[in-house]
Amino acid sequence: MQFRRITSVNDPALTFLKKLYEDAFPPHERRDWATLLKLIPATKEMHLDLVFTANENIGLITWWEIEGCHFIEHFAIDAALRGQNYGALVLKHYQELLQGTIILEVEHPEDSFAVRRIAFYERLGYHTLSLPYHQPSYADPNQSFPFLLMSNRMLSDQEAEPLAEKIKEKVYLASLH
C-alpha cells in the first residue's frame, strides 16, 4: 500500500477521489469539491492523500497540521474494498507518520454504522473524548452538527477544548472564505 499527497488540482487521481469523497460523506460532512480543490495550493496545513496499491486506488485521507495536534478531517476506503483491513493499515501508517496527538470526529452512536465506526477506531487505540462538540457547517456559520471527538490518546476536557477550538478555526472557518 502506498500514499501520495495531491499537490495539483490537475492530478488525474482527483476523478477517483471526488467520487469517493462524495459517495462516502453526506453533504453536511464535506466541503463542496471546488472549495476543497482551492485548499490544495492555498493551505500548507491541509493535506489530501491518495491511498493506492500497484493495481488500484483504495482510499483517501484529508488531514491537517494544527498547533498541538493533527486532525483527520476525512478518511474513506472505497466501498468495494472495505472489510479487507485497508482502513486499519492506513490509520496505523498515519499514527506512525503523525507523531503526537491525532483527533478525528465521529457521529454519535445512533445507528449500527456509527457504532461499528467507533468500535473500529477504538480497536486502533482511539478514545472517545467527553468534551461536548458540534461540527461547524462547511457552508453556514450559524449551523452545526453534534459529533464526538476521538483521539489516539485520552484527553481531559481542559486539554481537548483548546484543540477543538483550533480545529474549528483552521478547518471550518477557513472553508467559509
N, CA, C and O of each residue as an XYZ file, in Angstrom:
708
protein
N       0.852     -1.173      0.000
C       0.000      0.000      0.000
C       0.895      1.233      0.000
O       1.931      1.272      0.664
N       0.467      2.244     -0.767
C       1.247      3.466     -0.901
C       0.352      4.678     -0.656
O      -0.876      4.590     -0.659
N       1.019      5.808     -0.446
C       0.327      7.062     -0.151
C       0.954      8.152     -0.994
O       2.176      8.239     -1.116
N       0.103      8.983     -1.574
C       0.618     10.084     -2.394
C      -0.157     11.352     -2.074
O      -1.386     11.379     -2.131
N       0.575     12.389     -1.740
C      -0.017     13.694     -1.477
C      -0.450     14.315     -2.788
O       0.311     14.329     -3.755
N      -1.654     14.821     -2.825
C      -2.163     15.520     -4.005
C      -1.738     16.976     -3.875
O      -2.104     17.656     -2.916
N      -0.965     17.449     -4.844
C      -0.446     18.821     -4.782
C      -0.903     19.679     -5.952
O      -0.627     20.878     -5.998
N      -1.596     19.063     -6.887
C      -2.045     19.791     -8.075
C      -3.531     19.551     -8.299
O      -4.025     18.436     -8.132
N      -4.230     20.601     -8.677
C      -5.657     20.464     -8.983
C      -5.870     19.775    -10.332
O      -7.013     19.566    -10.741
N      -4.791     19.421    -11.025
C      -4.874     18.698    -12.293
C      -4.463     17.234    -12.149
O      -4.315     16.531    -13.149
N      -4.279     16.774    -10.920
C      -3.861     15.393    -10.695
C      -4.936     14.440    -11.212
O      -6.107     14.604    -10.869
N      -4.569     13.440    -12.032
C      -5.578     12.513    -12.576
C      -6.297     11.691    -11.500
O      -7.401     11.204    -11.741
N      -5.699     11.532    -10.337
C      -6.347     10.771     -9.255
C      -7.565     11.493     -8.691
O      -8.373     10.883     -7.990
N      -7.708     12.783     -8.985
C      -8.831     13.545     -8.429
C     -10.185     13.030     -8.905
O     -11.186     13.221     -8.214
N     -10.240     12.393    -10.047
C     -11.510     11.811    -10.510
C     -11.970     10.734     -9.529
O     -13.126     10.729     -9.108
N     -11.068      9.823     -9.166
C     -11.376      8.793     -8.175
C     -11.689      9.423     -6.822
O     -12.670      9.061     -6.173
N     -10.854     10.366     -6.402
C     -11.012     10.978     -5.084
C     -12.337     11.716     -4.954
O     -12.991     11.625     -3.915
N     -12.744     12.441     -5.982
C     -14.014     13.180     -5.934
C     -15.183     12.212     -5.771
O     -16.069     12.446     -4.949
N     -15.193     11.140     -6.537
C     -16.287     10.175     -6.439
C     -16.329      9.542     -5.048
O     -17.398      9.442     -4.446
N     -15.183      9.119     -4.537
C     -15.135      8.516     -3.210
C     -15.573      9.511     -2.139
O     -16.363      9.171     -1.258
N     -15.067     10.724     -2.213
C     -15.394     11.781     -1.250
C     -16.904     12.034     -1.216
O     -17.501     12.100     -0.142
N     -17.500     12.169     -2.366
C     -18.935     12.475     -2.427
C     -19.792     11.254     -2.096
O     -20.900     11.409     -1.581
N     -19.308     10.052     -2.377
C     -20.046      8.848     -2.013
C     -19.960      8.550     -0.518
O     -20.927      8.078      0.078
N     -18.814      8.821      0.082
C     -18.566      8.429      1.470
C     -19.107      9.406      2.503
O     -19.364      9.013      3.641
N     -19.288     10.677      2.129
C     -19.677     11.686      3.111
C     -20.910     12.430      2.651
O     -20.971     12.896      1.513
N     -21.908     12.546      3.541
C     -23.093     13.334      3.164
C     -22.705     14.804      3.006
O     -21.673     15.230      3.525
N     -23.523     15.581      2.294
C     -23.166     16.982      2.022
C     -22.795     17.805      3.263
O     -21.887     18.634      3.195
N     -23.472     17.595      4.378
C     -23.154     18.422      5.554
C     -21.834     18.025      6.215
O     -21.360     18.732      7.103
N     -21.228     16.900      5.796
C     -19.958     16.464      6.371
C     -18.776     16.703      5.432
O     -17.686     16.177      5.655
N     -18.992     17.491      4.391
C     -17.887     17.746      3.450
C     -18.018     19.133      2.841
O     -19.089     19.741      2.829
N     -16.895     19.604      2.341
C     -16.876     20.835      1.564
C     -17.425     20.538      0.179
O     -17.471     19.384     -0.248
N     -17.841     21.585     -0.519
C     -18.105     21.346     -1.931
C     -16.739     21.123     -2.590
O     -15.725     21.640     -2.121
N     -16.722     20.365     -3.659
C     -15.471     19.921     -4.276
C     -14.600     21.092     -4.729
O     -13.382     21.053     -4.558
N     -15.195     22.112     -5.295
C     -14.420     23.267     -5.771
C     -13.675     23.941     -4.619
O     -12.532     24.369     -4.781
N     -14.318     24.033     -3.463
C     -13.670     24.643     -2.296
C     -12.512     23.781     -1.820
O     -11.454     24.301     -1.466
N     -12.706     22.469     -1.810
C     -11.615     21.578     -1.418
C     -10.427     21.735     -2.361
O      -9.281     21.797     -1.915
N     -10.698     21.798     -3.655
C      -9.600     21.963     -4.616
C      -8.835     23.261     -4.396
O      -7.616     23.300     -4.565
N      -9.543     24.326     -4.019
C      -8.866     25.605     -3.758
C      -7.904     25.502     -2.582
O      -6.900     26.213     -2.544
N      -8.194     24.627     -1.619
C      -7.327     24.488     -0.446
C      -6.004     23.795     -0.767
O      -5.014     23.993     -0.064
N      -5.985     22.994     -1.813
C      -4.768     22.228     -2.131
C      -3.564     23.152     -2.317
O      -2.549     22.946     -1.652
N      -3.629     24.160     -3.190
C      -2.450     25.019     -3.321
C      -2.386     26.135     -2.268
O      -1.327     26.722     -2.051
N      -3.498     26.419     -1.629
C      -3.561     27.608     -0.773
C      -3.241     27.347      0.690
O      -2.934     28.290      1.420
N      -3.301     26.111      1.140
C      -3.189     25.824      2.566
C      -2.090     24.812      2.821
O      -2.192     23.656      2.412
N      -1.042     25.249      3.494
C       0.064     24.344      3.816
C      -0.323     23.330      4.896
O       0.263     22.250      4.973
N      -1.300     23.675      5.723
C      -1.664     22.812      6.851
C      -2.562     21.648      6.451
O      -2.607     20.641      7.157
N      -3.279     21.763      5.330
C      -4.220     20.720      4.903
C      -3.565     19.836      3.859
O      -2.900     20.315      2.941
N      -3.768     18.522      4.020
C      -3.201     17.553      3.091
C      -4.303     16.614      2.612
O      -5.089     16.109      3.413
N      -4.354     16.388      1.320
C      -5.237     15.406      0.705
C      -4.344     14.311      0.154
O      -3.549     14.548     -0.755
N      -4.478     13.106      0.707
C      -3.617     11.997      0.308
C      -4.437     10.888     -0.336
O      -5.512     10.529      0.144
N      -3.911     10.358     -1.423
C      -4.464      9.193     -2.102
C      -3.820      7.953     -1.506
O      -2.608      7.914     -1.292
N      -4.639      6.934     -1.239
C      -4.148      5.633     -0.795
C      -4.334      4.686     -1.978
O      -5.418      4.613     -2.555
N      -3.262      3.954     -2.339
C      -3.344      3.100     -3.529
C      -2.383      1.924     -3.432
O      -1.488      1.899     -2.587
N      -2.585      0.962     -4.305
C      -1.639     -0.141     -4.495
C      -1.163     -0.066     -5.944
O      -1.556      0.835     -6.685
N      -0.336     -0.991     -6.334
C       0.114     -1.032     -7.726
C      -1.055     -1.267     -8.674
O      -0.995     -0.890     -9.844
N      -2.116     -1.887     -8.172
C      -3.231     -2.275     -9.035
C      -4.436     -1.341     -8.996
O      -5.183     -1.256     -9.971
N      -4.634     -0.635     -7.870
C      -5.870      0.134     -7.770
C      -5.786      1.232     -6.720
O      -4.970      1.183     -5.799
N      -6.654      2.222     -6.886
C      -6.837      3.241     -5.868
C      -7.720      2.649     -4.774
O      -8.691      1.946     -5.054
N      -7.370      2.942     -3.536
C      -8.046      2.330     -2.391
C      -8.869      3.339     -1.602
O     -10.011      3.058     -1.238
N      -8.292      4.525     -1.333
C      -8.987      5.439     -0.449
C      -8.386      6.818     -0.420
O      -7.516      7.171     -1.216
N      -8.885      7.591      0.535
C      -8.416      8.963      0.709
C      -8.352      9.301      2.189
O      -9.039      8.712      3.023
N      -7.513     10.258      2.472
C      -7.464     10.823      3.814
C      -7.116     12.299      3.674
O      -6.157     12.656      2.990
N      -7.892     13.144      4.320
C      -7.534     14.557      4.422
C      -7.187     14.801      5.883
O      -7.920     14.400      6.787
N      -6.076     15.452      6.093
C      -5.643     15.711      7.459
C      -4.954     17.072      7.540
O      -4.437     17.601      6.557
N      -4.973     17.601      8.738
C      -4.474     18.951      8.984
C      -3.374     18.928     10.038
O      -3.430     18.168     11.005
N      -2.389     19.768      9.831
C      -1.384     20.054     10.842
C      -1.886     21.269     11.611
O      -1.960     22.373     11.071
N      -2.225     21.057     12.862
C      -2.761     22.127     13.691
C      -1.894     22.205     14.936
O      -1.460     21.181     15.463
N      -1.648     23.390     15.394
C      -0.811     23.559     16.577
C      -1.329     22.684     17.718
O      -2.463     22.850     18.168
N      -0.499     21.759     18.178
C      -0.861     20.895     19.290
C      -1.444     19.546     18.896
O      -1.583     18.666     19.746
N      -1.789     19.363     17.621
C      -2.353     18.079     17.207
C      -2.383     17.957     15.693
O      -2.076     18.902     14.966
N      -2.754     16.787     15.243
C      -3.092     16.535     13.848
C      -4.568     16.177     13.830
O      -5.051     15.467     14.712
N      -5.275     16.659     12.840
C      -6.718     16.422     12.741
C      -7.020     15.676     11.453
O      -6.735     16.169     10.362
N      -7.596     14.491     11.578
C      -8.038     13.738     10.407
C      -9.456     14.195     10.104
O     -10.400     13.894     10.834
N      -9.575     14.929      9.010
C     -10.873     15.510      8.644
C     -11.753     14.503      7.908
O     -12.933     14.355      8.227
N     -11.188     13.823      6.943
C     -11.928     12.826      6.176
C     -11.051     11.599      5.970
O      -9.849     11.710      5.729
N     -11.664     10.442      6.067
C     -10.961      9.190      5.853
C     -11.968      8.211      5.269
O     -13.011      7.955      5.871
N     -11.661      7.663      4.100
C     -12.591      6.726      3.467
C     -11.828      5.717      2.625
O     -10.833      6.034      1.972
N     -12.328      4.500      2.664
C     -11.846      3.419      1.809
C     -12.960      3.136      0.806
O     -14.138      3.152      1.163
N     -12.597      2.882     -0.431
C     -13.576      2.555     -1.462
C     -14.504      1.451     -0.940
O     -14.038      0.448     -0.400
N     -15.814      1.640     -1.105
C     -16.807      0.710     -0.562
C     -16.564     -0.725     -1.032
O     -16.802     -1.665     -0.273
N     -16.100     -0.908     -2.251
C     -15.864     -2.254     -2.779
C     -14.690     -2.950     -2.097
O     -14.537     -4.165     -2.220
N     -13.860     -2.193     -1.378
C     -12.660     -2.749     -0.755
C     -12.732     -2.777      0.770
O     -11.778     -3.196      1.426
N     -13.844     -2.341      1.335
C     -13.963     -2.337      2.795
C     -14.003     -3.769      3.318
O     -14.413     -4.695      2.618
N     -13.568     -3.927      4.559
C     -13.545     -5.243      5.175
C     -12.299     -6.052      4.837
O     -12.221     -7.233      5.178
N     -11.328     -5.437      4.173
C     -10.092     -6.129      3.790
C      -8.886     -5.619      4.572
O      -7.741     -5.836      4.174
N      -9.153     -4.942      5.683
C      -8.121     -4.447      6.598
C      -7.371     -3.219      6.090
O      -6.421     -2.776      6.736
N      -7.773     -2.659      4.950
C      -7.092     -1.460      4.456
C      -7.226     -0.290      5.432
O      -6.257      0.429      5.677
N      -8.409     -0.103      5.981
C      -8.629      1.023      6.892
C      -7.694      0.991      8.081
O      -7.104      2.011      8.437
N      -7.555     -0.176      8.701
C      -6.658     -0.295      9.853
C      -5.210     -0.037      9.442
O      -4.470      0.629     10.165
N      -4.806     -0.557      8.294
C      -3.435     -0.335      7.831
C      -3.166      1.144      7.556
O      -2.094      1.656      7.880
N      -4.136      1.821      6.964
C      -3.973      3.253      6.693
C      -3.829      4.024      7.999
O      -2.915      4.835      8.144
N      -4.720      3.777      8.942
C      -4.639      4.527     10.204
C      -3.361      4.217     10.972
O      -2.786      5.113     11.590
N      -2.913      2.982     10.946
C      -1.641      2.660     11.611
C      -0.492      3.414     10.959
O       0.408      3.894     11.647
N      -0.518      3.520      9.633
C       0.512      4.286      8.922
C       0.521      5.741      9.395
O       1.578      6.301      9.686
N      -0.665      6.344      9.468
C      -0.728      7.752      9.868
C      -0.419      7.935     11.352
O       0.074      8.993     11.742
N      -0.692      6.943     12.185
C      -0.313      7.050     13.587
C       1.207      7.075     13.723
O       1.735      7.739     14.615
N       1.908      6.368     12.861
C       3.374      6.403     12.874
C       3.899      7.690     12.248
O       4.868      8.274     12.734
N       3.257      8.128     11.174
C       3.692      9.325     10.456
C       3.474     10.597     11.276
O       4.356     11.452     11.365
N       2.289     10.707     11.870
C       1.890     11.922     12.588
C       2.142     11.744     14.076
O       1.247     11.370     14.834
N       3.338     12.011     14.469
C       3.688     11.842     15.877
C       2.879     12.807     16.737
O       2.653     13.954     16.349
N       2.452     12.347     17.888
C       1.705     13.203     18.802
C       0.216     12.911     18.757
O      -0.217     11.828     18.362
N      -0.543     13.893     19.167
C      -1.983     13.743     19.299
C      -2.675     13.806     17.940
O      -2.431     14.715     17.147
N      -3.540     12.830     17.686
C      -4.375     12.805     16.490
C      -5.824     12.859     16.956
O      -6.230     12.119     17.852
N      -6.594     13.742     16.336
C      -8.011     13.895     16.673
C      -8.830     13.686     15.407
O      -8.430     14.084     14.313
N      -9.983     13.054     15.580
C     -10.935     12.910     14.484
C     -12.350     13.014     15.036
O     -12.567     12.934     16.246
N     -13.303     13.193     14.137
C     -14.716     13.318     14.513
C     -15.470     12.072     14.087
O     -15.158     11.471     13.058
N     -16.460     11.684     14.876
C     -17.364     10.590     14.514
C     -18.787     10.978     14.896
O     -19.017     11.804     15.778
N     -19.732     10.352     14.200
C     -21.130     10.569     14.532
C     -21.430      9.919     15.881
O     -20.745      8.982     16.290
N     -22.440     10.412     16.558
C     -22.905      9.770     17.790
C     -23.369      8.352     17.449
O     -23.844      8.117     16.338
N     -23.243      7.410     18.376
C     -23.593      6.010     18.088
C     -25.108      5.782     18.053
O     -25.666      5.086     18.901
N     -25.747      6.374     17.071
C     -27.202      6.299     16.968
C     -27.672      5.297     15.922
O     -28.871      5.040     15.816
N     -26.756      4.727     15.149
C     -27.121      3.668     14.206
C     -25.976      2.655     14.156
O     -24.904      2.893     14.711
N     -26.206      1.544     13.500
C     -25.213      0.466     13.506
C     -23.915      0.876     12.808
O     -22.838      0.418     13.190
N     -24.008      1.734     11.787
C     -22.797      2.185     11.099
C     -21.912      3.002     12.040
O     -20.699      2.797     12.093
N     -22.515      3.917     12.773
C     -21.748      4.751     13.709
C     -21.161      3.901     14.839
O     -20.024      4.128     15.254
N     -21.908      2.946     15.329
C     -21.415      2.062     16.387
C     -20.200      1.280     15.883
O     -19.197      1.165     16.587
N     -20.292      0.745     14.670
C     -19.164     -0.011     14.095
C     -17.957      0.894     13.851
O     -16.815      0.489     14.071
N     -18.214      2.118     13.397
C     -17.119      3.046     13.123
C     -16.371      3.385     14.420
O     -15.141      3.393     14.451
N     -17.121      3.661     15.475
C     -16.490      3.968     16.767
C     -15.688      2.764     17.255
O     -14.559      2.922     17.719
N     -16.262      1.563     17.156
C     -15.558      0.353     17.590
C     -14.276      0.138     16.772
O     -13.260     -0.298     17.312
N     -14.327      0.442     15.489
C     -13.145      0.345     14.623
C     -12.025      1.243     15.157
O     -10.887      0.800     15.310
N     -12.350      2.486     15.434
C     -11.329      3.408     15.948
C     -10.839      2.973     17.330
O      -9.652      3.093     17.631
N     -11.736      2.474     18.162
C     -11.324      2.012     19.493
C     -10.343      0.842     19.387
O      -9.375      0.778     20.145
N     -10.587     -0.082     18.454
C      -9.659     -1.209     18.264
C      -8.263     -0.717     17.877
O      -7.270     -1.398     18.129
N      -8.192      0.459     17.270
C      -6.898      1.026     16.860
C      -6.313      1.965     17.912
O      -5.330      2.661     17.659
N      -6.929      1.975     19.096
C      -6.368      2.738     20.207
C      -6.929      4.129     20.405
O      -6.398      4.897     21.207
N      -7.986      4.470     19.697
C      -8.597      5.792     19.860
C      -9.579      5.778     21.033
O     -10.178      4.751     21.351
N      -9.725      6.928     21.658
C     -10.608      7.095     22.813
C     -11.650      8.157     22.490
O     -11.336      9.181     21.884
N     -12.886      7.908     22.894
C     -13.938      8.911     22.749
C     -13.732      9.949     23.845
O     -13.611      9.608     25.022
N     -13.695     11.206     23.452
C     -13.498     12.283     24.419
C     -14.848     12.721     24.978
O     -15.866     12.644     24.290
N     -14.851     13.171     26.205
C     -16.107     13.560     26.856
C     -16.514     14.996     26.531
O     -17.642     15.395     26.820
N     -15.621     15.769     25.941
C     -15.917     17.169     25.631
C     -17.117     17.261     24.687
O     -17.085     16.665     23.610
N     -18.170     17.985     25.056
C     -19.286     18.183     24.116
C     -18.764     18.918     22.872
O     -17.982     19.863     22.978
N     -19.209     18.471     21.703
C     -18.638     19.009     20.469
C     -19.702     19.058     19.382
O     -20.513     18.144     19.239
N     -19.680     20.144     18.623
C     -20.523     20.290     17.436
C     -19.626     20.629     16.255
O     -18.831     21.567     16.315
N     -19.759     19.856     15.182
C     -19.011     20.148     13.969
C     -19.659     21.345     13.285
O     -20.844     21.299     12.955
N     -18.907     22.405     13.069
C     -19.477     23.549     12.346
C     -19.827     23.156     10.909
O     -19.201     22.273     10.323
N     -20.810     23.809     10.372
C     -21.186     23.585      8.982
C     -20.082     24.109      8.076
O     -19.433     25.108      8.386
N     -19.876     23.437      6.969
C     -18.908     23.918      5.983
C     -19.428     25.128      5.229
O     -18.642     25.896      4.674
N     -20.734     25.307      5.202
C     -21.317     26.365      4.372
C     -21.999     27.471      5.157
O     -22.063     28.605      4.684
N     -22.508     27.170      6.343
C     -23.315     28.132      7.095
C     -22.747     28.308      8.494
O     -22.829     27.387      9.306
N     -22.170     29.475      8.799
C     -21.546     29.671     10.113
C     -22.540     29.616     11.274
O     -22.129     29.539     12.432
N     -23.830     29.655     10.982
C     -24.841     29.604     12.043
C     -25.373     28.198     12.279
O     -26.290     28.017     13.081
N     -24.822     27.207     11.605
C     -25.312     25.851     11.737
C     -24.176     24.938     12.202
O     -23.015     25.154     11.854
N     -24.522     23.913     12.992
C     -23.542     22.919     13.419
C     -24.253     21.586     13.632
O     -25.481     21.509     13.651
N     -23.438     20.534     13.792
C     -23.967     19.186     13.903
C     -23.298     18.485     15.078
O     -22.082     18.592     15.240
N     -24.065     17.769     15.906
C     -23.456     17.081     17.060
C     -22.586     15.910     16.612
O     -23.035     15.034     15.874
N     -21.366     15.909     17.059
C     -20.403     14.845     16.783
C     -19.666     14.526     18.066
O     -19.792     15.236     19.063
N     -18.907     13.470     18.033
C     -17.987     13.129     19.104
C     -16.571     13.319     18.585
O     -16.302     13.137     17.398
N     -15.683     13.682     19.474
C     -14.266     13.716     19.134
C     -13.624     12.450     19.673
O     -13.951     11.987     20.766
N     -12.711     11.902     18.894
C     -11.901     10.777     19.345
C     -10.439     11.166     19.165
O     -10.091     11.968     18.298
N      -9.598     10.581     20.001
C      -8.169     10.884     19.933
C      -7.370      9.613     20.178
O      -7.839      8.676     20.824
N      -6.155      9.603     19.650
C      -5.273      8.465     19.866
C      -4.680      8.464     21.272
O      -3.914      7.564     21.616
N      -5.014      9.431     22.065
C      -4.662      9.406     23.487
C      -5.790     10.053     24.276
O      -6.503     10.920     23.770
N      -5.940      9.621     25.512
C      -7.007     10.160     26.347
C      -6.687     11.620     26.662
O      -5.578     11.944     27.088
N      -7.662     12.491     26.449
C      -7.503     13.915     26.736
C      -8.608     14.348     27.694
O      -9.767     13.966     27.536
N      -8.237     15.142     28.680
C      -9.253     15.743     29.544
C      -9.979     16.826     28.754
O      -9.501     17.264     27.708
N     -11.124     17.250     29.252
C     -11.836     18.351     28.592
C     -10.957     19.595     28.532
O     -10.998     20.336     27.550
N     -10.165     19.827     29.572
C      -9.290     21.000     29.596
C      -8.214     20.917     28.524
O      -7.810     21.946     27.982
N      -7.742     19.715     28.206
C      -6.751     19.545     27.139
C      -7.413     19.586     25.762
O      -6.858     20.140     24.814
N      -8.609     18.991     25.664
C      -9.281     18.870     24.376
C      -9.902     20.180     23.904
O      -9.918     20.453     22.703
N     -10.408     20.985     24.814
C     -11.142     22.185     24.405
C     -10.324     23.141     23.548
O     -10.819     23.566     22.505
N      -9.095     23.505     23.929
C      -8.346     24.424     23.047
C      -8.017     23.802     21.689
O      -7.951     24.509     20.684
N      -7.811     22.490     21.654
C      -7.552     21.828     20.380
C      -8.799     21.847     19.503
O      -8.710     22.088     18.299
N      -9.962     21.593     20.102
C     -11.226     21.639     19.348
C     -11.468     23.037     18.795
O     -11.956     23.179     17.674
N     -11.146     24.039     19.539
C     -11.322     25.424     19.060
C     -10.370     25.726     17.909
O     -10.757     26.387     16.946
N      -9.128     25.248     17.999
C      -8.182     25.450     16.894
C      -8.642     24.723     15.643
O      -8.495     25.239     14.535
N      -9.200     23.526     15.811
C      -9.722     22.770     14.666
C     -10.856     23.551     14.021
O     -10.883     23.713     12.801
N     -11.779     24.031     14.819
C     -12.911     24.800     14.274
C     -12.413     26.020     13.511
O     -12.891     26.316     12.416
N     -11.459     26.717     14.093
C     -10.940     27.943     13.471
C     -10.215     27.648     12.163
O     -10.478     28.297     11.151
N      -9.311     26.679     12.173
C      -8.492     26.388     10.986
C      -9.278     25.663      9.901
O      -9.217     26.035      8.729
N     -10.012     24.632     10.292
C     -10.619     23.727      9.318
C     -11.956     24.254      8.812
O     -12.207     24.256      7.607
N     -12.800     24.692      9.711
C     -14.159     25.045      9.311
C     -14.309     26.521      8.954
O     -14.960     26.852      7.963
N     -13.731     27.387      9.727
C     -13.853     28.811      9.388
C     -13.072     29.104      8.126
O     -13.447     29.997      7.367
N     -11.992     28.372      7.881
C     -11.226     28.553      6.647
C     -12.072     28.215      5.418
O     -11.886     28.804      4.353
N     -13.000     27.265      5.567
C     -13.785     26.845      4.410
C     -14.845     27.880      4.041
O     -15.429     27.804      2.960
N     -15.097     28.829      4.910
C     -16.112     29.842      4.620
C     -15.534     31.021      3.841
O     -16.270     31.910      3.413
N     -14.235     31.022      3.662
C     -13.597     32.159      2.962
C     -13.311     31.837      1.534
O     -12.780     32.676      0.806
